[in-house]
């Protein structure tokens, strides 16, 4: 038996195959199920034609399902392990629009890796959300004045305005036609308004009619002037009860993880997290450098020559004087050439390179050579880059960075320690510490590394005394 991804635009055939599978865990697959329900009711999400993909063998049993309503990204809600690459290849071969991906974060990341490997595109995280389910209903801790009521057609303009304000503020794509979106929800009594103490509408919560025993709350919106008074809690509480009264066994909602206030409101009402959901978009990874080169070229053409020298050239800290001109930017090189020691091959820091000053068996501090000022490098013993560090290693790096800075600034005659990470030359993580001599005001700031290349080195005896003192200082600091 060979399983494969099958692409179709036949909503009903797909629904028959995939819905029983998705309905086994309706809360987890709320996105796909509610999109299918809306499509069956004739709702349109955008100009593009919806498409569907199901994973199955020749017996026709469906074991995976993907739903897409362009221009929205496909919902990769249920993709079996080991079939991500095949999914990406199937969608790519069919030439269907894939603007990004949305769904549970692990699924989105695995699909993103497959899609970028097939297309050469790069992915950008555009939304971080958490799906909540109403598990332990708890009334608002501080009830707000007023009352809930079901919206009527007289509220249409108000709610359309609030819906568009919500989309703008939450940076989500607005509905194709907001009136067409809001009116059916009002007609179906699915829009709840909270009226403040004086009867003025101050907040609203929409919801979907129950599908497979499940209703989703959203959007919830309170205009800026009426926030902070508990209206959003109150209207969500009312809309959640209304969803239960509609017959929903499960009441769910998505929150924006970058908005801690809304997350705490829903937790307080008894909503509990189900999973974290991500949305990614796919982009051409060369766009950033092309934008840079285009800006430089336009500026040079406008000026009719080179870019002007920056103020930096007049600073007292700038090491050079005389006639200078700004270089032109070279063409981009993508992919970039390998850095020194890439993949741990022929990596100098992995062998002994430079003078060891201190180590704890995981990290080492070393000095490369006598430089114009004392220069030290902090590195992990293992071949790791900055973004490879786990939480424990990252925490240790923070402690060590401060300890080394303290030990170097404690040396007599050090005005300030500079701390830098570039990472462009060598893959093995190395954090630079430069000891700027007290009183050397020209060595302050960002030009110090350039001074290092022109100043004669410290003499050996001074260097040795400093290294011994730094080692002793770290021993006291770190135990
Ligand atoms: Zn290395």
Boltz pocket constraint, residues with backbone or C-beta under 6 A from the ligand:
constraints:
  - pocket:
      binder: B
      contacts: [[A, 341], [A, 344], [A, 347], [A, 348], [A, 349], [A, 350], [A, 381], [A, 382], [A, 383], [A, 384], [A, 428]]
      max_distance: 6.0
